[in-house]
Amino acid sequence: MFDAAADRQKKQADERRKEARKRLLKQQQDDAKAKEMAAQREAKEVEFLRQKRLAEEEREERLYRTGGVFFEREFLVVPDSRGDD
């Protein structure tokens, strides 16, 4: 009788250990995934800031070369002054 109770308790303890290991592994995987996602976000932000800095440097260089006068071609609209003859 005591052997059966001891076996049952041992089995329950083993099951609890297995569940605890599973939870720990899942938590570690979740933490690793969160860390990877944070690293990817950081890399995206760094790349965005780098691109922004390069665009600013290019703009400053253009201003210097042209003496402060230039038109952004993509936004430039020149009206047709020839008329509708």
C-alpha positions in Angstrom: 0.0 0.0 0.0 2.8 2.4 0.8 4.6 1.4 -2.3 1.6 2.3 -4.5 1.2 5.7 -2.8 4.9 6.4 -3.1 4.9 5.4 -6.8 1.9 7.7 -7.4 3.6 10.6 -5.6 6.8 10.0 -7.6 4.9 9.9 -10.8 3.1 13.1 -9.9 6.4 14.8 -9.0 7.9 13.7 -12.4 4.9 15.1 -14.2 5.2 18.4 -12.4 9.0 18.5 -13.3 8.2 17.8 -16.9 5.6 20.6 -17.0 8.0 23.0 -15.3 10.7 22.2 -17.9 8.2 22.7 -20.7 7.1 26.1 -19.2 10.7 27.1 -18.8 11.6 26.1 -22.3 8.6 28.0 -23.7 9.5 31.1 -21.6 13.1 31.0 -22.9 11.9 30.7 -26.5 9.5 33.6 -26.0 12.3 35.7 -24.5 14.6 34.8 -27.4 11.9 35.7 -29.9 11.2 39.0 -28.2 14.9 39.8 -28.1 15.2 39.0 -31.8 12.2 41.2 -32.7 13.7 44.1 -30.6 17.0 43.7 -32.4 15.2 43.8 -35.8 13.3 47.0 -34.7 16.5 48.6 -33.5 18.2 47.7 -36.8 15.3 49.2 -38.8 15.5 52.4 -36.8 19.2 52.7 -37.2 18.9 52.2 -41.0 16.1 54.8 -41.1 18.2 57.3 -39.2 21.2 56.6 -41.4 19.1 57.1 -44.6 17.7 60.3 -43.1 21.2 61.6 -42.2 22.5 60.8 -45.8 19.5 62.7 -47.3 20.3 65.7 -45.1 23.9 65.6 -46.0 23.0 65.4 -49.7 20.7 68.3 -49.3 23.3 70.4 -47.5 25.8 69.6 -50.2 23.4 70.6 -52.9 22.7 73.9 -51.1 26.4 74.6 -50.8 27.1 73.8 -54.5 24.2 75.9 -55.8 24.7 78.8 -53.5 21.4 78.1 -51.7 19.2 77.9 -54.7 17.8 74.7 -56.0 14.5 73.1 -56.9 13.3 69.7 -55.9 12.5 68.1 -59.2 10.0 65.7 -57.9 7.9 68.6 -56.6 8.5 71.2 -59.2 5.5 72.2 -61.3 6.2 74.5 -64.2 3.0 76.1 -65.7 2.7 76.1 -69.5 2.9 79.8 -70.5 2.3 79.3 -74.3 -1.4 79.7 -74.1 -4.2 77.6 -75.5 -4.1 78.7 -79.1 
